[in-house]
Amino acid sequence: MLMGMRGNNEFLLKLKEAAISIVPVFLLIIILNFSLSAISLDNPSFNNVGPVFVSFCISIVPLVVGLALFSMGADKAMGKIGEIAGTTLTKRKSLFLLLIIGFLMGVLLTLAEPDLSVLSSRFFPGNERWILMIITAIGVGVFLVVAMLRVIFQKSLKTWLIIGYGLVFALGCVTNDSFYSIVFDSGGATTGAVSVPFVLALGIGVASIRGGKNAEDDSFGYSGLCSLGPLVSVMIMSAFLSNGSALESIENGLVDSALGLTASIPTYRDISTFYLDNFVSSLSEVALSMSPIVVFFFVYQFFLKLKKRELISIFVGLFYTFIGLVLFLMGASSGFIPVATSIGEGAVSLNFPLFLFIGFAIGCLIILAEPGVHVLADQVSEVSRGALGKKSIYIALCLATGLAVVFNAIRIRYNIPIAYFVIPIYILAFALSFFVSEIYVGVAFDSSGIATGTLSSCFLLPMFIGYSLGVYNDPSFNYQTINEGQFILENGFGVLGMVSVMPLVAIESLGLFGILKSKKAYRRALLQQLEKDDNQVIHLPSWKKEESNG
């Protein structure tokens, strides 16, 4: 009975946290719907309360409940599995077993990521989406192994990051630049709601067993390196797809996919059908993607031999995670995607500075609704013993995401290649990494992958696909010199990549500010220890001179 009450209290607490995260986004969208006719969510004949708006309002229930259940499941299952795997495998002192298990879990967890599924379905129609999912999953698995080797052999995170991104930019020289947007999107979409709790807990488990003076610093950087994996693997894939026929086929498919996003909900009666279809789709996707994780852990349990109570707790957590992700993904697909596409299309008619302001506000608020951000903030605060507070991390990520949305809108409006934004940001991030401690670098690159979660994929991605369609088809912009599919490939995608790079500078700047603040406080404390006469010169009598005079 006591456990039941404790569980209810935990659920109510998670429910409250989820509501606080998601409600501000809803309020902003509702205000926009009633105040700006250019981005009204429905046909004007519905007087701003049409099927799309009603579907959007209904979606708050599955989104809040789903986020709450997922948060409970992440604590009980994914995080626990990662910590157990990290500690037990390291204790066995079998490097081969540790790397094999790490690679398999990296691949399986990435395949279960709902935001990667959303991105893949936008890029590849039908079953072809599994091509992008498998390629990115392999990249994550390989670089999770690299992340563990770095900690075990005590190698610098900065060194591995510089080598990895150097490889990415080198591969970019032999890849068609039209693919750059999807490459950086894939890096942002891989470490999300499912893998973040596991990867962060695995890092803490391996670092705690490895020990040493850098144990806290080594707990972070796993997610950042895992996000680097898809950049390499998808860049290699893109090099093979850069020939004329493959590129043309992808561009034609993107036009059909984008036009499908713009399809609205015609009548109120269609809302129930819309939700039912999205529920069935979410149920099958989450079941298909999570089943390998459950089977793998069930087999792995024969070697772990966990206590019955601990094993039951993990399976309950997996159940919470499953139900939470189904509800969350259904709510996002039913409420956010139609709304986001409408806002993106209508934004072309808005005054551009006003759209930038709206985009900044949406970016600031939507990051708070990302499940992975809360997991990261909790674990960072715990491991750093409060040195990096949750409030500071939230503020830094909100500002970073808001600016990323602004930059992406500017990029599309003026048809600027994404590399012109991403490369300077990476250069600045690596420059800052030499002035802050290793823990800030690790947290910054972890935040990079975590900031782009399911809501970003379900809202920001369709919003900018809609915006790119509107920009291309507006004669005043005169971008018809390139075909529509190429314009969508280069501009409709890329927002996840932009959102993933901005936290690098934000978190490292936060670390630099903390270091400067600490030094200033230390100098102030040192000055307070000096009395006002301490700088005076006092002449003491010479002992030898007194002896000679005596």
C-alpha positions as CSV (number, residue, x, y, z in Angstrom):
1,M,0.0,0.0,0.0
2,L,2.9,2.3,0.9
3,M,4.5,1.6,-2.5
4,G,1.3,2.4,-4.2
5,M,1.0,5.7,-2.5
6,R,4.6,6.5,-3.3
7,G,4.0,5.6,-6.9
8,N,0.9,7.8,-7.1
9,N,2.9,10.7,-5.6
10,E,5.7,10.2,-8.0
11,F,3.3,10.2,-11.0
12,L,1.5,13.4,-9.8
13,L,4.9,15.1,-9.4
14,K,5.9,14.0,-12.9
15,L,2.5,15.1,-14.2
16,K,3.0,18.6,-12.7
17,E,6.4,18.9,-14.2
18,A,5.1,17.8,-17.7
19,A,2.3,20.3,-17.5
20,I,4.6,23.2,-16.6
21,S,6.8,22.2,-19.5
22,I,4.2,21.9,-22.2
23,V,1.4,24.4,-21.3
24,P,3.5,27.5,-22.2
25,V,3.9,26.2,-25.8
26,F,0.1,25.6,-26.0
27,L,-0.7,29.1,-24.7
28,L,1.6,30.7,-27.2
29,I,0.1,28.8,-30.2
30,I,-3.4,29.7,-29.0
31,I,-2.5,33.4,-28.8
32,L,-1.0,33.3,-32.3
33,N,-4.1,31.6,-33.6
34,F,-6.5,34.3,-32.4
35,S,-4.3,37.3,-32.9
36,L,-2.6,36.8,-36.3
37,S,-4.9,36.0,-39.2
38,A,-1.9,35.2,-41.5
39,I,-1.1,32.0,-39.5
40,S,-4.6,31.0,-38.5
41,L,-4.6,27.2,-38.0
42,D,-7.8,26.6,-40.0
43,N,-9.9,27.8,-42.9
44,P,-11.3,31.3,-42.1
45,S,-14.8,29.9,-42.3
46,F,-14.3,28.1,-39.0
47,N,-13.7,31.4,-37.1
48,N,-10.3,30.3,-35.7
49,V,-11.9,27.2,-33.9
50,G,-11.7,24.6,-36.6
51,P,-10.7,20.9,-36.7
52,V,-7.0,21.6,-36.6
53,F,-7.3,23.9,-33.6
54,V,-9.6,21.4,-31.7
55,S,-7.2,18.6,-32.5
56,F,-4.3,20.7,-31.2
57,C,-6.2,21.4,-27.9
58,I,-7.0,17.7,-27.4
59,S,-3.4,16.7,-27.9
60,I,-2.4,18.4,-24.6
61,V,-3.8,15.4,-22.7
62,P,-1.7,12.6,-24.3
63,L,1.3,14.9,-24.4
64,V,1.3,15.7,-20.7
65,V,0.4,12.2,-19.6
66,G,2.8,10.6,-22.0
67,L,5.7,12.9,-20.9
68,A,5.0,12.1,-17.2
69,L,4.9,8.3,-17.8
70,F,8.0,8.5,-19.9
71,S,9.9,10.4,-17.2
72,M,8.9,7.7,-14.6
73,G,10.0,5.0,-17.0
74,A,13.3,6.7,-17.8
75,D,14.1,6.7,-14.1
76,K,13.1,3.1,-13.5
77,A,14.3,1.5,-16.7
78,M,16.6,3.1,-19.2
79,G,18.8,4.9,-16.6
80,K,18.9,1.9,-14.4
81,I,19.9,-0.4,-17.2
82,G,22.6,1.9,-18.4
83,E,24.1,2.2,-14.9
84,I,24.0,-1.5,-14.3
85,A,25.5,-2.3,-17.7
86,G,28.3,0.2,-17.1
87,T,29.2,-1.0,-13.6
88,T,28.9,-4.8,-14.2
89,L,30.6,-4.8,-17.5
90,T,33.5,-2.7,-16.2
91,K,33.9,-4.9,-13.1
92,R,34.2,-8.0,-15.3
93,K,37.3,-6.4,-16.8
94,S,36.5,-7.8,-20.3
95,L,37.1,-5.0,-22.7
96,F,35.8,-7.1,-25.6
97,L,32.5,-7.8,-23.9
98,L,32.1,-4.2,-22.8
99,L,32.6,-2.9,-26.3
100,I,30.2,-5.5,-27.9
101,I,27.4,-4.8,-25.5
102,G,28.0,-1.0,-25.8
103,F,27.8,-1.2,-29.6
104,L,24.6,-3.4,-29.6
105,M,22.8,-1.2,-27.1
106,G,23.8,2.0,-29.0
107,V,22.3,0.5,-32.2
108,L,19.1,-0.8,-30.6
109,L,18.4,2.3,-28.5
110,T,18.9,4.5,-31.6
111,L,16.4,2.5,-33.6
112,A,13.9,3.1,-30.8
113,E,14.2,6.8,-31.0
114,P,10.9,8.4,-32.1
115,D,12.5,11.6,-33.3
116,L,14.7,9.7,-35.6
117,S,11.7,7.8,-36.9
118,V,10.0,11.2,-37.6
119,L,13.0,12.5,-39.4
120,S,13.4,9.4,-41.5
121,S,9.8,9.4,-42.5
122,R,10.1,13.0,-43.8
123,F,13.3,12.1,-45.8
124,F,12.5,8.7,-47.1
125,P,8.9,7.6,-47.9
126,G,7.6,4.2,-47.0
127,N,9.9,1.4,-45.8
128,E,12.9,3.2,-47.2
129,R,13.1,5.2,-44.0
130,W,14.8,2.2,-42.4
131,I,17.9,2.9,-44.6
132,L,18.5,6.2,-42.8
133,M,17.6,4.7,-39.4
134,I,20.0,1.8,-39.7
135,I,22.9,4.0,-41.0
136,T,22.5,6.4,-38.1
137,A,22.1,3.6,-35.6
138,I,25.4,2.1,-36.7
139,G,27.1,5.4,-36.4
140,V,25.8,5.8,-32.8
141,G,26.9,2.3,-31.9
142,V,30.4,2.8,-33.2
143,F,30.9,6.2,-31.4
144,L,29.5,4.9,-28.1
145,V,32.3,2.4,-28.2
146,V,34.7,5.3,-28.9
147,A,33.2,7.1,-25.9
148,M,33.8,4.2,-23.6
149,L,37.4,3.7,-24.8
150,R,38.1,7.3,-24.2
151,V,37.2,7.0,-20.5
152,I,38.8,3.6,-20.0
153,F,42.1,4.8,-21.5
154,Q,41.8,8.3,-20.0
155,K,42.0,10.2,-23.3
156,S,40.9,13.9,-23.7
157,L,37.4,14.5,-24.9
158,K,38.5,17.6,-26.8
159,T,41.0,15.6,-28.8
160,W,38.4,13.0,-29.9
161,L,35.9,15.7,-30.8
162,I,38.3,17.6,-32.9
163,I,39.4,14.4,-34.7
164,G,35.7,13.4,-35.3
165,Y,34.5,16.7,-36.6
166,G,37.6,17.0,-38.7
167,L,36.7,13.7,-40.3
168,V,33.1,15.0,-40.9
169,F,34.3,18.2,-42.6
170,A,36.8,16.2,-44.7
171,L,34.0,13.9,-45.9
172,G,31.9,17.0,-46.7
173,C,34.4,17.8,-49.4
174,V,33.4,14.7,-51.4
175,T,29.7,15.0,-50.6
176,N,27.0,17.0,-52.5
177,D,26.3,20.0,-50.3
178,S,22.6,19.5,-50.8
179,F,22.8,16.7,-48.2
180,Y,24.4,18.9,-45.5
181,S,21.1,19.7,-43.9
182,I,20.0,16.1,-43.5
183,V,23.4,15.1,-42.3
184,F,23.4,17.6,-39.4
185,D,19.7,16.8,-38.7
186,S,20.6,13.1,-38.3
187,G,23.2,14.0,-35.7
188,G,20.6,16.0,-33.7
189,A,17.8,13.4,-33.9
190,T,19.7,10.3,-32.7
191,T,20.2,11.0,-29.0
192,G,16.7,11.7,-27.6
193,A,14.0,10.4,-25.3
194,V,15.0,6.7,-25.3
195,S,18.8,6.7,-25.5
196,V,19.6,9.8,-23.3
197,P,18.8,8.2,-19.9
198,F,20.8,5.0,-20.9
199,V,23.8,6.7,-22.4
200,L,24.2,9.2,-19.5
201,A,23.8,6.5,-16.9
202,L,26.2,4.2,-18.8
203,G,28.8,7.0,-18.7
204,I,28.3,7.6,-15.0
205,G,28.6,3.8,-14.3
206,V,31.8,3.4,-16.3
207,A,33.4,6.5,-14.9
208,S,32.6,5.6,-11.3
209,I,34.2,2.2,-11.6
210,R,37.2,3.6,-13.6
211,G,37.5,6.2,-10.8
212,G,40.4,8.6,-10.8
213,K,40.5,12.4,-10.3
214,N,38.6,13.0,-13.5
215,A,35.6,10.7,-12.7
216,E,33.1,13.5,-12.7
217,D,34.4,15.0,-16.0
218,D,34.4,11.5,-17.6
219,S,30.7,11.1,-16.7
220,F,29.8,13.4,-19.6
221,G,30.5,13.6,-23.3
222,Y,29.0,10.2,-24.1
223,S,25.9,11.7,-25.8
224,G,28.0,14.3,-27.6
225,L,30.3,11.6,-29.1
226,C,27.2,9.5,-30.0
227,S,25.7,12.4,-31.9
228,L,29.0,12.7,-33.8
229,G,28.6,9.1,-35.1
230,P,25.6,9.8,-37.4
231,L,27.4,12.8,-38.9
232,V,30.1,10.5,-40.1
233,S,27.9,7.6,-41.2
234,V,25.2,9.7,-42.9
235,M,27.9,11.7,-44.6
236,I,29.3,8.5,-46.0
237,M,25.8,7.4,-47.1
238,S,25.3,10.8,-48.8
239,A,28.5,10.5,-50.8
240,F,27.0,7.4,-52.4
241,L,23.7,9.1,-53.0
242,S,25.2,12.2,-54.7
243,N,24.9,10.8,-58.2
244,G,22.2,12.3,-60.5
245,S,19.5,9.6,-60.5
246,A,19.6,8.9,-56.7
247,L,19.5,12.6,-55.9
248,E,16.6,13.3,-58.3
249,S,14.6,10.4,-56.8
250,I,15.1,11.8,-53.3
251,E,14.1,15.3,-54.4
252,N,10.9,14.1,-56.1
253,G,10.0,12.1,-53.0
254,L,10.5,15.1,-50.7
255,V,8.0,17.2,-52.7
256,D,5.3,14.5,-52.3
257,S,6.2,14.2,-48.6
258,A,6.1,17.9,-48.0
259,L,2.7,18.2,-49.8
260,G,1.4,15.4,-47.6
261,L,2.3,17.5,-44.5
262,T,0.3,20.4,-45.7
263,A,-2.9,18.3,-45.8
264,S,-5.2,19.6,-43.1
265,I,-8.1,18.0,-41.1
266,P,-11.2,18.8,-43.2
267,T,-14.0,18.3,-40.7
268,Y,-14.6,17.8,-37.0
269,R,-15.6,14.2,-37.7
270,D,-12.2,13.5,-39.1
271,I,-10.5,14.3,-35.7
272,S,-11.3,10.9,-34.2
273,T,-10.0,9.1,-37.3
274,F,-6.9,11.2,-37.3
275,Y,-6.1,10.3,-33.7
276,L,-6.9,6.6,-34.3
277,D,-4.6,6.4,-37.2
278,N,-1.8,8.2,-35.3
279,F,-2.3,6.0,-32.3
280,V,-2.0,2.8,-34.4
281,S,1.0,4.2,-36.1
282,S,2.7,5.2,-32.9
283,L,1.9,1.9,-31.2
284,S,3.4,-0.1,-34.0
285,E,6.5,2.1,-34.3
286,V,7.3,2.1,-30.6
287,A,6.6,-1.6,-30.3
288,L,8.8,-2.4,-33.2
289,S,11.6,-0.1,-32.0
290,M,11.5,-1.1,-28.3
291,S,11.1,-4.8,-28.7
292,P,14.8,-5.5,-29.5
293,I,15.8,-3.6,-26.3
294,V,13.4,-5.7,-24.2
295,V,14.6,-9.0,-25.8
296,F,18.2,-8.0,-25.4
297,F,17.8,-7.1,-21.7
298,F,15.9,-10.3,-21.1
299,V,18.8,-12.3,-22.5
300,Y,21.3,-10.2,-20.7
301,Q,19.5,-10.8,-17.4
302,F,20.8,-14.5,-17.4
303,F,24.3,-13.1,-17.0
304,L,23.4,-10.2,-14.6
305,K,21.1,-12.2,-12.3
306,L,19.4,-9.2,-10.8
307,K,17.3,-9.5,-7.7
308,K,13.6,-10.2,-8.4
309,R,12.5,-6.8,-6.9
310,E,15.0,-4.9,-9.0
311,L,14.1,-6.8,-12.2
312,I,10.4,-6.1,-11.7
313,S,11.1,-2.4,-11.2
314,I,13.0,-2.3,-14.5
315,F,10.2,-4.1,-16.5
316,V,7.6,-1.8,-14.9
317,G,9.8,1.1,-16.0
318,L,9.9,-0.3,-19.6
319,F,6.2,-0.5,-19.6
320,Y,5.9,3.1,-18.5
321,T,8.4,4.1,-21.1
322,F,6.4,2.3,-23.8
323,I,3.0,3.7,-22.9
324,G,4.5,7.2,-22.4
325,L,6.2,7.2,-25.8
326,V,3.1,6.0,-27.6
327,L,0.9,8.7,-26.0
328,F,3.5,11.4,-26.5
329,L,4.2,10.5,-30.1
330,M,0.4,10.3,-30.9
331,G,-0.2,13.7,-29.3
332,A,2.7,15.3,-31.1
333,S,1.6,13.8,-34.5
334,S,-2.0,14.7,-34.0
335,G,-1.6,18.2,-32.5
336,F,1.8,19.6,-33.4
337,I,2.4,18.5,-37.0
338,P,-0.7,20.1,-38.6
339,V,-0.3,23.2,-36.5
340,A,3.4,23.6,-37.2
341,T,2.9,23.2,-40.9
342,S,0.1,25.8,-40.9
343,I,2.3,28.3,-39.0
344,G,5.2,27.7,-41.3
345,E,3.1,28.3,-44.5
346,G,1.4,31.3,-43.1
347,A,4.6,32.9,-41.8
348,V,5.6,33.8,-45.3
349,S,2.8,36.5,-45.2
350,L,4.1,37.9,-41.9
351,N,6.4,40.8,-41.3
352,F,9.8,39.0,-41.2
353,P,11.1,40.5,-37.9
354,L,7.7,39.5,-36.3
355,F,8.3,35.9,-37.5
356,L,11.8,35.9,-36.1
357,F,10.4,37.0,-32.7
358,I,7.7,34.3,-32.8
359,G,10.3,31.7,-33.8
360,F,12.5,32.7,-30.9
361,A,9.7,32.4,-28.4
362,I,8.7,29.0,-29.8
363,G,12.3,27.8,-29.6
364,C,12.7,29.0,-26.0
365,L,9.5,27.2,-24.9
366,I,9.7,24.0,-26.9
367,I,13.1,23.0,-25.4
368,L,11.5,22.9,-21.9
369,A,9.0,20.2,-23.2
370,E,11.8,17.9,-24.4
371,P,12.0,14.8,-22.1
372,G,15.8,14.4,-22.6
373,V,16.5,17.9,-21.4
374,H,15.1,17.2,-18.0
375,V,17.0,13.9,-17.7
376,L,20.2,15.7,-18.6
377,A,19.6,18.6,-16.1
378,D,18.9,16.2,-13.2
379,Q,22.0,14.1,-13.8
380,V,24.3,17.1,-14.4
381,S,23.1,18.7,-11.2
382,E,23.6,15.4,-9.3
383,V,27.1,14.6,-10.6
384,S,28.4,18.1,-10.4
385,R,27.1,18.4,-6.8
386,G,25.1,21.5,-7.7
387,A,28.0,23.4,-9.5
388,L,25.9,23.3,-12.6
389,G,22.4,24.2,-11.5
390,K,19.3,23.0,-13.4
391,K,18.0,26.5,-13.7
392,S,21.2,27.7,-15.4
393,I,21.1,24.8,-17.9
394,Y,17.4,25.4,-18.7
395,I,18.1,29.2,-19.4
396,A,21.1,28.5,-21.5
397,L,19.3,25.9,-23.6
398,C,16.2,28.1,-24.0
399,L,18.3,31.0,-25.4
400,A,20.3,28.7,-27.6
401,T,17.3,27.0,-29.1
402,G,15.5,30.3,-29.7
403,L,18.5,31.7,-31.5
404,A,18.9,28.5,-33.5
405,V,15.3,28.9,-34.8
406,V,16.0,32.6,-35.7
407,F,19.2,31.7,-37.6
408,N,17.3,28.9,-39.4
409,A,14.6,31.3,-40.5
410,I,17.2,33.7,-41.8
411,R,19.0,30.9,-43.6
412,I,15.8,29.9,-45.5
413,R,14.6,33.4,-46.2
414,Y,17.9,34.3,-47.9
415,N,18.7,30.8,-49.2
416,I,22.0,30.7,-47.3
417,P,23.8,27.3,-47.1
418,I,23.7,25.7,-43.7
419,A,27.5,25.3,-43.6
420,Y,27.8,29.1,-43.4
421,F,26.2,28.9,-40.0
422,V,27.3,25.5,-38.6
423,I,31.0,25.7,-39.3
424,P,31.7,29.0,-37.6
425,I,29.7,27.9,-34.5
426,Y,31.7,24.7,-34.3
427,I,35.0,26.7,-34.6
428,L,33.8,29.0,-31.8
429,A,32.8,26.0,-29.6
430,F,36.2,24.4,-30.1
431,A,37.9,27.7,-29.3
432,L,35.9,28.0,-26.0
433,S,36.7,24.4,-25.1
434,F,40.3,25.4,-24.4
435,F,39.2,28.0,-21.8
436,V,36.8,25.8,-19.8
437,S,37.1,22.6,-17.8
438,E,36.5,19.2,-19.3
439,I,33.1,18.8,-17.6
440,Y,31.7,21.9,-19.3
441,V,32.9,20.6,-22.7
442,G,31.2,17.2,-22.0
443,V,27.9,18.8,-20.9
444,A,27.9,21.1,-23.9
445,F,28.3,18.3,-26.4
446,D,25.8,16.2,-24.5
447,S,23.3,19.1,-24.7
448,S,23.9,19.3,-28.4
449,G,22.3,16.0,-29.1
450,I,19.7,16.2,-26.4
451,A,18.2,19.6,-27.3
452,T,16.8,18.1,-30.5
453,G,14.1,15.6,-29.3
454,T,10.7,14.4,-30.3
455,L,9.0,17.8,-30.0
456,S,11.6,19.5,-32.2
457,S,11.2,16.8,-34.8
458,C,7.4,17.0,-34.6
459,F,7.1,20.8,-34.5
460,L,10.1,22.7,-35.7
461,L,10.9,20.3,-38.6
462,P,7.4,20.4,-40.2
463,M,7.1,24.2,-39.5
464,F,10.2,24.9,-41.5
465,I,9.3,22.4,-44.3
466,G,6.0,24.4,-44.5
467,Y,7.9,27.7,-44.4
468,S,10.3,26.6,-47.2
469,L,7.4,25.5,-49.4
470,G,5.8,28.9,-48.8
471,V,9.0,30.8,-49.6
472,Y,9.7,28.8,-52.7
473,N,6.2,29.2,-54.1
474,D,6.0,33.0,-53.3
475,P,7.0,34.8,-56.6
476,S,8.5,37.7,-54.7
477,F,11.4,35.5,-53.5
478,N,12.3,34.3,-57.0
479,Y,14.0,31.0,-56.0
480,Q,12.5,29.1,-58.9
481,T,15.9,28.8,-60.5
482,I,16.4,25.5,-58.6
483,N,13.8,22.8,-58.5
484,E,11.4,22.5,-55.5
485,G,12.8,19.2,-54.2
486,Q,16.3,20.6,-54.0
487,F,15.1,23.7,-52.2
488,I,13.2,21.5,-49.6
489,L,16.3,19.3,-49.2
490,E,18.6,22.2,-48.6
491,N,16.3,24.5,-46.6
492,G,13.3,22.5,-45.3
493,F,15.7,20.3,-43.4
494,G,18.5,21.6,-41.2
495,V,16.6,23.0,-38.2
496,L,17.5,20.1,-36.0
497,G,21.1,20.5,-37.0
498,M,20.9,24.2,-36.1
499,V,19.3,23.5,-32.8
500,S,21.9,20.9,-32.0
501,V,25.0,23.2,-32.5
502,M,23.8,26.3,-30.6
503,P,23.9,24.7,-27.1
504,L,27.7,24.1,-27.6
505,V,28.4,27.8,-27.4
506,A,25.7,28.4,-24.8
507,I,26.9,25.9,-22.2
508,E,30.6,26.6,-22.7
509,S,29.9,30.3,-22.3
510,L,28.0,29.4,-19.1
511,G,31.1,27.6,-18.0
512,L,33.4,30.4,-18.9
513,F,31.2,32.9,-17.0
514,G,31.3,30.5,-14.0
515,I,35.1,30.4,-14.1
516,L,35.4,34.2,-14.3
517,K,32.9,34.6,-11.5
518,S,34.8,32.2,-9.3
519,K,38.1,34.0,-9.9
520,K,36.5,37.3,-9.1
521,A,35.1,36.0,-5.9
522,Y,38.4,34.5,-4.9
523,R,40.2,37.8,-5.5
524,R,37.6,39.6,-3.4
525,A,37.9,37.1,-0.6
526,L,41.7,37.4,-0.7
527,L,41.5,41.2,-0.4
528,Q,39.2,41.0,2.6
529,Q,41.8,39.0,4.5
530,L,44.3,41.9,4.2
531,E,44.2,44.5,6.9
532,K,44.6,48.2,5.9
533,D,48.1,48.4,7.3
534,D,49.4,45.2,5.7
535,N,51.1,47.0,2.8
536,Q,53.2,49.2,5.1
537,V,57.0,48.4,5.4
538,I,58.0,47.6,9.0
539,H,61.8,47.7,9.8
540,L,62.7,45.2,12.4
541,P,65.9,45.5,14.5
542,S,68.9,43.4,13.3
543,W,69.7,40.7,15.8
544,K,73.3,40.5,14.8
545,K,73.8,44.3,15.1
546,E,72.4,44.2,18.6
547,E,74.8,41.4,19.6
548,S,77.8,43.3,18.2
549,N,76.8,46.5,20.1
550,G,76.4,44.5,23.2
